[in-house]
Amino acid sequence: MSVILSQALIRFLIQGIGLGLLVLVLRPALRRMDASTRFAILFAALLCAPALVLWNLGQVATAGAGTAPLAPPPRWADLVFHGWLLGVALSSFRTGFELRGLQQLRATGLPLRSLHARLSTLAQRLGVRRTVALVESPVVTAPIVIGWLRPMIMLPLGLATSMPAAWLDAILAHELAHLRRHDLALRMLQRGVEILLFFHPVVWWLGRQLDEAREEACDDVVVDTLRDPLTYARALTELEAMRHPTRAALAAGATEGQLMHRIQHILHRSKNTPRPNHRWWQALTVVATMSVAGYAVARVAEEPANESDQAGMAIRWMPEAVAAHEDAIVEAAGRHELDPDLVAIVVLLESRGNPKAKSPTGARGLMQLMPKTAATIASERGLTDHTPERLDEPTYNLDLGTWYLAQQLNRFEKLVDTEAEAVAWAAAAYNGGPGVAAAALRGEAELSEETTRYQAMTRTLWAERRAAKSSLVK
């Protein structure tokens, strides 16, 4: 599972860049749309990120359906997987800390019963039918709304009595607009995506674009409802003067976003004919275009992997008897995540490409598997149709032998520093047994003469695999 997830996340690195470039290209068009439509499109773009990862998981899992489940994951997959888990854990801890901070803020609230009637009137005008608590707190320094299930608007202590009534109405309307738009729930979903895909800068960039669009959309609701953009702009300016950071990162507030840009947006909107809040046809058109483009990005990122999976052997000096089995070698190597050149080298050394080869000790087939070893491999993999006679089938022999070779390579990759040494010791384990090879690597035993020669030949052939000729193959 770690290998599949690691491959899916690595593919998303490229796909995420493509998604970000697509949004960047569409940004001028998005700026001409109303903020509510722009928010919907950007949110759809953000959701494309986990959708692409799920797509990758399906593609990688399908491509590797025949991979042996008991084979240990490669070192790179372990690093990627555990690094991702650590990042998700740290991001989740941060979010949990913020949620705990919101609960502590709620406990500091002092009810403002004298403003309940005004708040109810504003809620009716904005179409908010839920019961909303209104409190003031000595902790917060700017108005915020918290709580999706039990919404509460929190004002700084003394703000309700020091601010003109019209300004206060505008500020309360902004917080109610967040509830009308279900911004608190959507923000939690946004944070979930940011936690899971914390490693990709495009995800965080889309999050910042969403935060700006969210505030502008609420500003539009306030202007369309109260029809007094100048008063609203003055109220925001006054609030900014008293603004300080709080731990309410998952709350929604009237002073979020770039103030001057928001004020320009508010005043510019006031000079134009009010537009509808929901242009669904426009949003659906752009989202459909983005979905098609996202699919194209996924396919483009998938193609190089497929090409590498299906790439033929690159060894030009490989004898024809071995090259004749190229398709079966490439398929087995791709299934068990090995370089097909390494499989071909082992086939060359073991049988020289003869599928009916049989050694004096009873090893059979292209990769010269001992019947007892083959039976153990089949048992560990849960293969119920194994028979010794099947070792003469090139495809079946390659499948078992490549699986066994992959296990040896994965084992010795963790014990040596270079790929060449891992290949050499995996070959020694394949020929002389993994226990003997491991003991020899630790200096506790010596390889047999045959295994030593086999290891040296593998090391030489592996080093010469890109050469036009080999010093060992004539």
N, C-alpha and C positions, 0 to 999 in steps of 0.2 A: 504493500500500500504506500510506503514511503517513497518508493521509486516512481510510482504513478503520479502521486501528488507533486513530487519535486519536478517531474517533467512538465506537468500542467502549469505550475507556477513559473517555471523558466520560459515556457512558451508565451505566457502572459506578459512577460517583460517586454517582448517585441510588440505584441498585440496592443498593450496599454499605450505604448508610444504612438502607434497608429491611431488609436482612439482619440488621444489627446490632440494629435495633428488635425484630425477630422473636425473636432470641436473648434480648434483654433481657426481653421479655414471658414467655418460657419459663423464665427463670432461676429463679424460685421452684420450679417443678416439677423442674428439673434438680438443685437443691440437695437435694431429697428422694430422689434416686436415688443408688445407690452410685457411687463415684468412677470406676470403670472404664467404666460405662455413660455417665456424664456426659462423660468424655473422648471416647468414641466419637462421641457426638452433636456435641460441639463441633468435633471434627476433621472430621466430615462438613460442618458449617457452614462451616468454613474452606475446604474443597475446593469448596464452592458458589461461592466468589469467583472463582477462575479459570474455573470452568464457566460462570459468567455472562458473563465476558469472551469466552469462545469462542462462546457463544450470540450475543452482540452482533456478533462478527466475521462469523458466518454470516449474520445478518440484514442487516447493512450491506452485505456483499459481494453478497448476492442482490439487494438493492434497487438497488445501483449497478452491476449487471452490464453495463449498456450504457454506462457512463461511459468516455470516451476515455482510453486508458492513457497517452497522451503529454502530456496536459494537466498543467501544473505544479500542485502542491498549493497550496491557499490558505495565507496566512501563518500563520493560527491553527493549522492542522494541522501545519505545520513546527515551530512553537514547542512544541506539545504533544508531538509525536513525539520531537524532539531532547531536550526536557526529560526525557521518560520514559527515553530511552536513557542520558542522563547519570546519572539516579538509579539505574537498574539497574546501571550500571558502578560507581558508587561503593559501592552496597550489596554487589555481588559482590566488590569489592576488600576490603571489610571482612570478609566471610565468608572469603575466601581468607587474609587475615591471621590470622583466628582458627584456621583449619585448620593453618596453619603453626605457630601457637603450640602446638597440640595435639601436633604432631610433636616440637617441642622439649621439651615436657613428657615425652613418652614416653622420650626419650633420657636424662632425669634419673632414671629409675626404678631402684631397687636391689631385687633380688628378695628376697621374704620366704618362703624355702623352708620354714621351720618351721611356717607356717600353711597350707600347701597342702592338707594332709589335712583340716583344719577347713573350708577353703573348698570342697573337693570334697564333703564331707558336706552342707554347706548347699546347694550347687548341686543335689545329688540331691533334697533335700527340696523345693526350689522348682521342680524340673522343668527345670533348665537343663543341657542336655547338651553344650554347647560347652566347649572348653578355655578357661579364663579365667586370665590371668596376674595375680599379686598382687605389688605392689611398694610400696615407700615412697619418698618423694621429699622433698628439702629445699625444693622450690619450692612445692608445694601446701600450703594451710593447712586444707583440709577434704577428706574422702574424695570421690573422683569416679570415674566409669567412662568410659573413652574407647575408641574403636575399635569400629566395627560389625563389620568382617571379622575383626579380631584384637583381641578385647576385653581390656582391662587395667583392673584396679581399682588406683587409686593412693591410698595413705594418707599423711598427713603424717609426717614423720620422727619416730620415737619413739612414735607413737600406739599401735602394736600392743603395746608393752610397758608403757605407762602406763595403759591403759584396762582395766577388768575384762572378763573373758572374755565374760560375758553381754552386756555393752554392745557389745563388738566384734562378736559374732555378729549382733546386731540391725543394726549399721551395714553389715556385709558383706551381710546379707540384703537390705537396701534396694538396694544397688548391683546385686545379682543380679536383683532384681525388675525393674530397668530393662532388663536383658538378656532376661529372660523375656517382657517385654511389647514387645520390639523398639523401645524408645523412642528409641534413637540414630538408627535409620533414619527413624522417623516425625518426629523433630526436624529432620533434614535436609530432609525433604519440606516441613515447616512453614516452614523458613527459605527454601526455594525460592519458596514462595508470597509470603512477606514481601518477598523481593527483587523479584519481578515486580510486585507491587502495593504497593510501598513508600509510595505517596502517599496511601493511604486509611487513616485512623485506625482504622476498624472492624477492618481486618485485624490491626493491632497489638494492639487490644483483645482480639480473639479469641485471639491468641497468648498474651497474659498469662493469660487464662482457662484455656487449655490447659496452661500451665506449672503452674498451681495444681492442676488436676485430675490431671495426671501424677504429681505428688509424692504427692497424697492416695491415688491408686490404688496406688502402690508401698507407702505406709504400710499400706494395707489388706492387701496381700500379706504384709508382715512380721508384722502382728498375727495374721492367720489361720494363719500357718505356725508362729510361735514361741509364740503364746498367752501373751505376757507384755508387755502394752501399757505398764505402768508403767515397766519397765526400759527399754523402747524410748524412752519419753518422756524419761527421765532422760539417756539417751545423746544424744538430739538436743539437749537443753539444754546439755550439756557441750560438744558440738561447736560450737554457736552462739557460745559464749564465745571460741573460738579462730578463728572464721571471719574471713577477709579476702578482698577481691576478687582473683580471678585472671583470666587471659586465656582460660580454658577455657569460653568461652560456649557452645560446642557440645557440651560434655560434660554428664553428668548426675550430680548429687550429692545426698547425703543432707540437706544443709542448705539446699536451695533452698526457696523459698516462704516464706510468713509463718509463723514458728515457732509463735506462740501459737495461731493458727487451726488449724495442723496438730495440735498437741498436744491441743487440745479435740476435734478430729475423732477422734484416736486413742482418747482416753479415752471419748468418747461411743460409739464403735463397740464398745468392749469391754463396754459395758453392754447391748448388744443381741445378739440371735441372729445368728450369722454368716450373711451373705447370699452367694449364689453370685457368682462373679467375673464371669460373663458372662450378662447378661440380654438375649440377642439379640432376643427378641421385642419387648422394650420399646424397645431402641435402634432396631430397624427401623421400629417404629411412628412414633417421633418423627422419624426421618430421612425417612420417607415423607411425613409432614406437612410437614416443612421443605422437601422438594423441591417439593411442590405449591405451597407458599407462595412459594418462590423463583421458580418459574415465573410465578406471578401478579405478583410484583414485576418480573420481566423484561418481562412484557406491559404492565404499567402504565407502566414507564419507556419502553417502545417506542411507546406510543400517541401521546404528544405529538409525537414525531418524525414518525410516519406522518401525523398530522393536518396538520403543517406542510408535509410533502412534497406532500400532496394538496390543500392550501388553494388556493382560487381566487384570481383576481386581485382586489386590493383597490381598484382604481381605478374610482371611480364614474362619471367623465366619459368613460371610454373609448368610442369609437364602436361601434355595434352590429356593424359589419363586422369589427372586430378582436375584439370579445368573442365572436363566433361561433366563433372558433378557440381559446377558452379552454382546453378540455380538452387539446388538442395542445400549447398553449403551456406549460401547467402540467407536463405530462409531460416535455417537452424540458428545461424549467428544472430540474425535479427530477433528471433524469438527469445533467445537467452542472453541478449545484450553483450555479444562478443564481436570483436573485429573479425570479419570473414577471412582476412588474410591469416590470422592466427589459426583458425580452424583448418584452413587449407594446408598450412605448414605441418600441423599435426597429422592430417590425412596423408601427406607426402611421406613423413617419417614412419608412420605406422604401416601403411599398406601400399603406398605409391599409387593410390587410386583404384585398387582392385577390390570391388565389393565382396568378392568371394574368398578373400585372403583368410588363411587360417594358420596360426602359429603352432609350433610344436607343443606349446603349453595349453593350447585350446582357445586363444584369443581369436575373435572373429570379426569380419567386416572391415569397412573403411577405416574405422578408428580403433580397431583391434581391441574390442571389449571382451574381458573375461566373462563367461556366462554367469558366474556368481556375482561379479560386480554389477553386471547389467540387471540381474534380478533384484539386487539391493536398490539400485537407482529406480527401477520400476515400482518397487514397494514404497519407497519414500515419496514418490510422486503420485501414488495412488492409481497407477496404470493397471487396469485389470485384464488387458488383452495381451500381456507380455508372454512370449514363448522364446526359447533359445533360437529357434529357427528364424525368427524375425530379425535377428542380428545380421542376416545376409541381405536384408532390404536396406538399400543405401539411405533412404529418407529416415527410417526408424533408427538405424545405427547412428546416423549423424545427430538425430534429436537427443538420444541418450548420451552419446559421447560429448556433445557440445554442452549439455547441461552439467555433466560431471566436470568438464574443463572449466566452465564458468565458476563452479563452486571453488575450485582450486585457485583460480585467479583472484576471486573476491577475498579469499582467505589470505593470500600472500601479499595482496595490495596493502593490507594493514600492517604488514611486518617489514616491508622494505621501502626505500625512498623513491625509486624510479620505476617507470612503467616497464623498461627493459628487464630489470631484475625481477619484477613481479611475474613477467611472462616466463623468464628462465626457471624460476622456482615452481611456478604452476606446472610447467612441462615436466620438471623433475618429479613433482607429486603425481602427475598423471601416469608417468612411466613406472616409478618405483614405489608409489604409495604416499599418501599425505602425511602419515605419521613419521615415516623415515625422513621425508624431505624437511618437515618442521624440525626434527631433532638435528638434522645436519645443519640447518640454518642457525640453530642455537649453539652449534659446536659440540653437541653431545653425541653425534654419530657421524658416519661417513657414508656418502652415496656409493652405490655399487659402481663398478667400472662401466657397465652398460648404461646406467642412469646418468653417470657423469658425462659420458659421450653424447647421450641423448640431449642433455641439458645444453652442452656446448654447441651442438648442431642447431638446436632451436634458437639459441642466442644469436648465432651467426646468420641464420636464415631470416630471423626477425629484423636484424640490423640491415640486411640487404633487400628487404621487401620492396623498396622503392627504386632499387638499382635496375639497370638494363640487363645485367647478367648476375649470376650467383657463382661464388667460388666453390660451392658444393654440388650444384646441379649442372650437369653437362648436357 
